[in-house]
């Protein structure tokens, strides 16, 4: 939803919009979801990053999602990913446009888990679950 200017980022910012996503919205039906909100996290919320692995590892319970306050939000991330998958299945969606850097929606790049601003090549938790279920991941940069 951040791509469409809806306030769902950790800081509640709605200033950023992806112009390509907004143009796509004129010709295609886009279903905005925020897995972090679907998992029960509030907006605003402390920033979160995957520590000890990748989105796939969180799904396999070998890595965690930790927020900047040192709180473990792994269960909320998994729940949000599962809820997003339910929506995708019910609507027979074939593609997911993900927000770069997001620990849930990131397609191809997420923050490295150190809260330093550095990135690593990986998918977020929701992106990983959708990919496992044969939904094509589209990084926002590829729109």
Secondary structure, DSSP 8 states (H G I E B T S, - for coil): -GGGT-S-STT-------HHHHHHHTTS------HHHHTT--SS---EEEESS-HHHHHTTSSEEEETTS-B-HHHHHHHHHHHHHHHHHTT--EEEE-TB-TTT-SSEEE-SSSSS-EEE---HHHHHHHHTT-EEEEGGG-
